[in-house]
Structure formats: C-alpha cells, structure tokens
C-alpha cells in the first residue's frame, strides 16, 4: 500500500480591485504572481454595475472606472492561461458568471463572495458552471452556509470548497478563530480553505498567513499588490513579492510538518523505536544457567548497543521458558537462547486484575 502523502500548498494570489482599473498594472501583477510559482490567480469580475450596487453606494462612481470589458477579460484570461496559472473568478454579478459559462473560459473555479452566499440568482447561475464552486463564508452563519451548500447540491453541484476568513482592519487575533475551520469541515464534509486578511504591516503576517497550513489546510487565499504598503484599494491585507515568497516557503514547511496523518510508523519512527539501542531490551539480570527457567528474578530491561528481536510487550510470554545454554549477565535474550513454547498469559498471576 502506498503511504499517504502530505498535502501540497495551493496558494491563490488575489488581485481584487488593487489594479484600480489600470489594465497594465493587472498584467504586471499576473507576471509577478507567475514568477513566484504560485498555483492560482484570483480576479474580481464585474460586468453589470447596476445589478451589483445602488447608485447611492459610496463606491459606485469609483467602481465604474475599475471595471473591464468582456474583450479585455478575454485577453487577461488568455495571458494568465499562458502563464500556467489556474484562474479563480470571483463573480460579483450574474453577467460575469454567464460570460464565463457562455464563452467557455478556462477557469479552475468560480467563487461567490460572502455578500452573495444566499443570493438566489447568483447561486442559480453558478450551479450551471461545470467546474468547482468556491463559497466565501466569512461572516456567515452555519444556516447561511447550509442554505448555499444544500442549494448547489440540489442542483447537482458537489465539487465545492468553503473559503473561511473575513476582512476586518485591524483584525484581532482572537477573532480569527482558526479552530472553527475544523468544525466547519466536520459539519459539511467539504474542503475548507483559508482567506487570510492579516494587516500588511503586522510583523507576524507571514506566520499568521500559514497558520491554517499548520492545521493541515492546504489552500490559502492572499491579497497581492505590486507596491507593498501603498494606499490603493484592498492594500490593507495585501502582500508584495518578497512577503509572498516567504509565505510560499513557510507554507510548504507547515504542510510537511503537519504530514499526512498516517497512523502507521514512518521509517524514521521505526528506527527511533528499535528495541535495544532506543527502547530497553530484555536482558539477563544475572547469569542464567542452561536449563534454568526465565523468571522475574533473572530478567531485566536495559538499553543495549545491539538490537533485539524480542519486543518489550512479549516479556510475560517468556516467563517459564528454559535457557538452552548459559546466558551471561546483561546478555540480550532472544529465541535462539531459550526453549520457548507459546502460551496464553494469565495476568492474574502477575497483577490484581481479574479477567
């Protein structure tokens, strides 16, 4: 049987609206993300602003300048594909989902932001997508998540991933509550990713970003920017190239340390647990004469330079066996030196335990 392998990192670099409508800036972001050998790039798609927010929303006028056309997205997607990056398309409106499906875009997953988790129209359109659907669940109750999951499963969608994490500046450590990820996984039996929003200027940013990986969650979503710390939209939680390199490397280490969870001993563990050099071996407490029976009086446990073929737990089975030759003090006991017959051990003989 092939032993299970530890999960490998899957890092999604989120561009969000950090480009602020500058398409050259976005291309440069994609270029850098690809150079970091990350697995995926995430875009926010919005094609119909009227269907997304009211005109009275404070961001409405700015959003008009941050949107790209379908033709521009065609070129952006092609560029990311050529860079061998998976594309995660966070769709802010129904038209964006329809565009991806109709144009048969090479997209690894569609993501629905937590703002749309129970939006009937968004869920209905997303259910038509043939690939994976990611649900942003930040700030969502178990009932909110259940509604979305049940809705999509009812429509035949089972390839789902729940993206845990929310934006709050500054985010208090205790509010992150990573232990909740295990609870969510246990409730829904779906893969869970971590969208980290640690402040860019937090000195613990790299470690906090990979904290979920230490718990065995291999999917990380992280905001990216070309100009670390520069005041642009979504810059508060965005890291630059240097920080992302460190996060990438730390995440690999974190998942290696977490391991595969296999219960059987690894080869290094077997070596560490060898009887004799590591675990105490059964030895002669004193010289045992040929024909003498092994007993509690003439056996002992000691660490020895040589390995023993008899495990510690077999000790009681040896009692009563006869030595086939003289066995010197401290000599390791093995089956070549005794006349052994298998017998059932009666624990009452050695303990007060009644069976």
Buried (B, 14 or more C-beta within 10 A) or exposed (E): EEEEEBBEBBBBBBBBBBBEBBEEBBBEBBEBBBEBEBBBBBBBBBBBBEEBBEEEEEEBEEBEEBBBEEEEBBEBBEBBBEBEBBBBBBBBBBBBBBBBBEEEBEBBBBBBBBBBBBBEEBBBBBBBBEBBBBBBBBEBEEEBBEBBBEBBEEEEBEBBBBBBBBBBEEBEEEEBEBEEBEEBBEEBEBBBBBBBBBBBEBEEBBBBBBBBBBBBBBBBBBBBBBEBEEEBBBBBBBBBBEBBBBBBEBBBEBBBEBEEEEEEEEEEEEEEEEBBBEBBBBBBBEBBEEEBBBEEEBBBBEEBEEBBEBEEEBBBBBBEBBBBEBBEEBBBBBEEBBEBEEEEEEEEEEEEEEE
